[in-house]
Amino acid sequence: RLSCIRNNIWLASCGVLSSGLAVLSSFGLMLFCGVPFVVTVANAPFLILGVGVDDMFIMIAAWEQSSRKIDKSNVKSLLAETYAEAALSVTITTVTDVLAFFIGTWTAFPSVRSFCLYTGTAFVFCYVYTLTFFGAVLVLNHKREQGNRHWLTCMRVDVGKDPAESSCLYNACCMGRGSGQPSEPEGEHPMSIFFKKYYGPFVTNKWIKLLMVLLYGAYLAGSIYGCTQIREGIDLRNLANDDSYVVPYYDDDEQYFSTYGPRVMVVITESVDYWNDSVRLGIESCVQKLE
């Protein structure tokens, strides 16, 4: 928003901070419990940030909707209505993500197990911080707006001052209509208006719905075909712990022996009398033929 009072930059920043706190809490708890930290775990913060920011937008949207139904002076009822609207969606998102990653802890690969433990725990902390820390930030931001305070400095803004008496820069940065003014109509956000008046009627048109079904059918067919073309491939080095002997082995193998092509192994599955000279000669002859 252009208003220096209704601007929610700090609110959005605290939503990102909430995800960061979840990552720190998860990593700290897992390291304290002795879970090994592997290189793949470094990707976890990006996943947490995506889900955390999504939950933040849901909470802010629910707060905006609740503020149109309930008296803004009743903060408890306003926050309760916000949780009633947003908590179910946030909970379902968190439960599905946590289940997906904790199921991954059953794998036999230690590095994958560590990644799933770190990420799943971070999702739990992200849920806790969204419903506690970010809810408190919503209330504090609401009180700032009700007090007609600037979004950056939190200094009280003179909303009754005549804009003609000040410079354009002052009017843009230091003036704005407060949310507590009775003369200010509480309007919907432009994005909400767009989806309600334009996008909603457009997608509910019968021809558009038919087109979407056809497009989804084509997408589904392409996805099934793509699944049949998937070939397994993975860098085994990334599946080992950072302090494992396997890591320098694969590094040296790639550096010194990658030009010789893939390794070929021959396994003798039967019981062999290695003390017999003729058997040893036969094995050596077999090796020479393979070479």
C-alpha positions as CSV (number, residue, x, y, z in Angstrom):
1,R,0.0,0.0,0.0
2,L,1.1,3.5,-0.7
3,S,0.0,4.8,2.7
4,C,2.9,5.0,5.2
5,I,0.5,3.8,7.9
6,R,-1.2,0.8,6.1
7,N,2.1,-0.4,4.6
8,N,2.9,-3.9,5.8
9,I,6.6,-4.3,4.9
10,W,7.6,-5.1,8.5
11,L,4.8,-7.6,8.7
12,A,6.1,-9.4,5.6
13,S,9.6,-9.3,6.9
14,C,8.6,-10.9,10.2
15,G,6.9,-13.6,8.2
16,V,10.2,-14.4,6.6
17,L,11.9,-14.1,10.0
18,S,9.4,-16.7,11.3
19,S,10.7,-19.2,8.7
20,G,14.3,-18.4,9.6
21,L,13.6,-19.0,13.3
22,A,12.1,-22.4,12.4
23,V,15.2,-23.4,10.4
24,L,17.5,-22.3,13.3
25,S,15.4,-24.2,15.9
26,S,15.3,-27.3,13.8
27,F,19.0,-27.3,13.0
28,G,19.8,-26.6,16.7
29,L,17.6,-29.4,18.0
30,M,18.9,-32.0,15.5
31,L,22.5,-31.1,16.1
32,F,21.9,-31.2,19.9
33,C,20.4,-34.7,19.4
34,G,23.5,-35.8,17.4
35,V,21.8,-36.1,14.0
36,P,24.7,-35.8,11.4
37,F,24.6,-32.7,9.2
38,V,25.1,-33.6,5.5
39,V,25.4,-31.3,2.5
40,T,21.9,-32.1,1.3
41,V,20.4,-30.6,4.5
42,A,21.6,-27.2,3.2
43,N,18.7,-27.2,0.8
44,A,16.1,-27.4,3.6
45,P,15.9,-23.6,4.3
46,F,14.5,-23.0,0.8
47,L,11.7,-25.5,1.3
48,I,10.9,-24.1,4.7
49,L,10.9,-20.5,3.4
50,G,8.4,-21.5,0.6
51,V,5.9,-23.1,3.0
52,G,6.4,-20.4,5.7
53,V,5.8,-17.5,3.3
54,D,2.7,-19.3,2.0
55,D,1.4,-19.6,5.6
56,M,2.1,-16.0,6.2
57,F,0.0,-14.9,3.2
58,I,-2.8,-17.1,4.4
59,M,-2.7,-15.5,7.8
60,I,-2.6,-11.9,6.5
61,A,-5.5,-12.6,4.1
62,A,-7.5,-14.1,6.9
63,W,-6.8,-11.1,9.1
64,E,-7.9,-8.7,6.3
65,Q,-11.1,-10.6,5.8
66,S,-11.8,-10.7,9.6
67,S,-11.2,-7.0,9.9
68,R,-14.2,-6.4,7.7
69,K,-16.5,-8.5,9.8
70,I,-15.4,-7.6,13.4
71,D,-14.9,-4.3,15.2
72,K,-11.2,-3.5,15.0
73,S,-11.0,-2.4,18.6
74,N,-11.8,-6.0,19.7
75,V,-8.3,-7.5,19.1
76,K,-9.1,-10.8,20.8
77,S,-12.1,-11.5,18.6
78,L,-10.2,-10.3,15.5
79,L,-7.3,-12.7,16.1
80,A,-9.7,-15.6,17.0
81,E,-11.6,-15.1,13.7
82,T,-8.2,-15.0,11.9
83,Y,-7.2,-18.4,13.4
84,A,-10.6,-19.8,12.7
85,E,-10.2,-18.9,9.0
86,A,-6.5,-19.7,8.5
87,A,-5.5,-22.4,11.0
88,L,-7.1,-25.3,9.2
89,S,-5.4,-24.6,5.9
90,V,-2.0,-24.0,7.6
91,T,-2.5,-27.2,9.6
92,I,-3.3,-29.4,6.6
93,T,-0.3,-28.0,4.7
94,T,2.0,-28.7,7.7
95,V,0.7,-32.2,8.4
96,T,1.1,-33.4,4.8
97,D,4.6,-32.0,4.5
98,V,5.7,-33.4,7.9
99,L,4.3,-36.9,7.0
100,A,6.0,-36.8,3.6
101,F,9.4,-36.1,5.1
102,F,9.2,-38.3,8.2
103,I,8.2,-41.2,6.0
104,G,11.5,-40.5,4.2
105,T,13.4,-41.3,7.4
106,W,12.7,-45.0,6.8
107,T,15.2,-45.1,4.0
108,A,18.4,-47.0,4.3
109,F,20.6,-44.1,3.2
110,P,21.9,-42.1,6.2
111,S,22.2,-38.8,4.3
112,V,18.6,-39.0,3.1
113,R,17.5,-39.9,6.6
114,S,19.3,-36.8,8.0
115,F,17.8,-34.5,5.4
116,C,14.2,-35.8,6.1
117,L,14.7,-35.4,9.9
118,Y,16.0,-31.9,9.6
119,T,13.4,-30.7,7.1
120,G,10.4,-32.5,8.8
121,T,11.3,-31.0,12.2
122,A,11.7,-27.6,10.6
123,F,8.2,-27.8,9.3
124,V,6.9,-28.5,12.8
125,F,8.7,-25.5,14.1
126,C,7.5,-23.4,11.2
127,Y,3.9,-24.3,12.1
128,V,4.5,-23.4,15.8
129,Y,6.1,-20.0,15.0
130,T,3.3,-19.2,12.5
131,L,0.6,-19.7,15.1
132,T,2.5,-18.0,17.9
133,F,5.2,-15.6,16.8
134,F,3.5,-14.4,13.6
135,G,0.1,-14.1,15.3
136,A,1.6,-11.8,17.9
137,V,3.2,-9.7,15.1
138,L,-0.2,-9.4,13.5
139,V,-1.6,-7.9,16.7
140,L,1.4,-5.5,17.1
141,N,1.1,-4.3,13.5
142,H,-2.6,-3.8,14.0
143,K,-2.0,-1.7,17.1
144,R,0.6,0.3,15.1
145,E,-2.0,1.0,12.5
146,Q,-4.7,1.9,15.0
147,G,-2.2,4.4,16.6
148,N,-1.5,6.0,13.2
149,R,2.2,5.3,13.4
150,H,4.6,5.2,10.5
151,W,5.5,1.7,9.1
152,L,9.3,2.3,9.3
153,T,9.9,4.6,12.3
154,C,6.7,3.8,14.3
155,M,6.5,7.6,15.0
156,R,2.9,9.0,15.1
157,V,1.8,10.4,11.7
158,D,-0.2,13.7,11.5
159,V,-3.1,12.4,9.4
160,G,-5.0,15.6,9.8
161,K,-2.4,17.8,8.2
162,D,-3.2,19.6,4.9
163,P,-1.1,18.0,2.1
164,A,-0.9,21.4,0.4
165,E,1.2,22.7,3.2
166,S,4.0,20.2,2.7
167,S,6.3,19.1,-0.1
168,C,5.5,16.1,-2.3
169,L,8.3,14.0,-0.8
170,Y,6.9,14.6,2.7
171,N,3.4,13.8,1.6
172,A,4.5,10.5,0.0
173,C,6.7,9.3,2.9
174,C,5.3,10.8,6.0
175,M,1.5,11.2,5.5
176,G,-1.4,8.8,5.1
177,R,-4.8,8.0,6.2
178,G,-5.0,6.0,9.3
179,S,-7.0,2.8,9.6
180,G,-8.8,4.2,12.6
181,Q,-10.2,7.2,10.9
182,P,-14.0,6.9,10.6
183,S,-14.0,8.8,7.3
184,E,-11.9,6.2,5.6
185,P,-13.9,3.4,3.9
186,E,-12.5,-0.1,4.4
187,G,-12.1,-1.3,0.8
188,E,-11.0,-4.6,-0.5
189,H,-7.5,-5.2,-1.8
190,P,-7.2,-4.7,-5.6
191,M,-6.1,-8.3,-6.0
192,S,-9.2,-9.6,-4.2
193,I,-11.3,-7.4,-6.5
194,F,-9.6,-8.8,-9.6
195,F,-10.2,-12.4,-8.6
196,K,-13.8,-11.8,-7.5
197,K,-15.0,-9.6,-10.5
198,Y,-12.9,-10.8,-13.4
199,Y,-11.0,-14.1,-12.8
200,G,-13.8,-15.9,-11.0
201,P,-16.5,-15.3,-13.7
202,F,-13.9,-16.1,-16.4
203,V,-13.0,-19.6,-15.1
204,T,-16.6,-20.5,-14.4
205,N,-17.7,-20.0,-18.0
206,K,-18.7,-23.4,-19.4
207,W,-16.4,-23.2,-22.4
208,I,-13.4,-22.2,-20.2
209,K,-14.2,-25.1,-17.9
210,L,-14.3,-27.5,-20.9
211,L,-11.0,-26.1,-22.1
212,M,-9.4,-26.6,-18.6
213,V,-10.6,-30.2,-18.5
214,L,-9.0,-30.8,-21.9
215,L,-5.7,-29.1,-20.9
216,Y,-5.6,-31.1,-17.7
217,G,-6.1,-34.3,-19.6
218,A,-3.2,-33.4,-21.9
219,Y,-1.1,-32.5,-18.9
220,L,-1.9,-35.8,-17.2
221,A,-1.1,-37.8,-20.4
222,G,2.2,-36.0,-20.7
223,S,3.0,-36.6,-17.1
224,I,2.3,-40.3,-17.4
225,Y,4.5,-40.5,-20.5
226,G,7.2,-38.6,-18.6
227,C,7.1,-41.1,-15.7
228,T,7.7,-43.9,-18.2
229,Q,10.9,-42.2,-19.5
230,I,12.5,-41.5,-16.1
231,R,15.9,-43.2,-15.7
232,E,17.5,-43.6,-12.3
233,G,20.6,-41.6,-11.8
234,I,22.2,-40.3,-8.6
235,D,25.6,-39.1,-7.4
236,L,26.6,-41.7,-4.7
237,R,29.0,-39.2,-3.2
238,N,26.0,-37.1,-2.0
239,L,24.5,-40.0,-0.1
240,A,27.5,-40.4,2.3
241,N,28.2,-38.5,5.5
242,D,30.6,-35.6,5.1
243,D,33.3,-37.4,7.2
244,S,32.8,-40.8,5.5
245,Y,35.8,-42.5,3.8
246,V,33.5,-42.8,0.7
247,V,33.7,-39.1,-0.1
248,P,37.5,-38.9,-0.8
249,Y,37.2,-42.2,-2.5
250,Y,34.7,-40.9,-5.0
251,D,36.7,-37.6,-5.4
252,D,39.9,-39.5,-6.2
253,D,38.0,-41.9,-8.5
254,E,36.5,-39.0,-10.5
255,Q,39.8,-37.1,-10.6
256,Y,42.2,-39.9,-11.6
257,F,40.1,-42.7,-13.1
258,S,37.1,-41.1,-14.8
259,T,38.7,-41.3,-18.2
260,Y,38.9,-45.1,-18.1
261,G,35.2,-45.7,-18.3
262,P,32.9,-47.6,-16.0
263,R,34.3,-50.4,-13.7
264,V,33.5,-54.0,-14.6
265,M,33.3,-56.5,-11.7
266,V,33.2,-60.3,-12.0
267,V,31.8,-62.3,-9.2
268,I,32.4,-66.1,-8.7
269,T,29.2,-67.3,-7.0
270,E,30.3,-71.0,-6.6
271,S,32.6,-72.5,-4.0
272,V,36.2,-72.5,-5.4
273,D,39.3,-74.5,-4.3
274,Y,41.7,-71.6,-4.4
275,W,44.6,-73.8,-3.0
276,N,44.4,-75.9,-6.2
277,D,47.0,-74.7,-8.7
278,S,44.9,-75.6,-11.7
279,V,41.9,-73.6,-10.4
280,R,44.1,-70.5,-9.9
281,L,45.5,-70.9,-13.4
282,G,41.9,-71.1,-14.7
283,I,40.9,-67.9,-12.9
284,E,43.9,-66.1,-14.2
285,S,43.2,-67.3,-17.7
286,C,39.6,-66.1,-17.4
287,V,40.8,-62.6,-16.2
288,Q,43.2,-62.4,-19.2
289,K,40.4,-63.2,-21.6
290,L,38.2,-60.6,-20.0
291,E,41.0,-58.0,-20.3
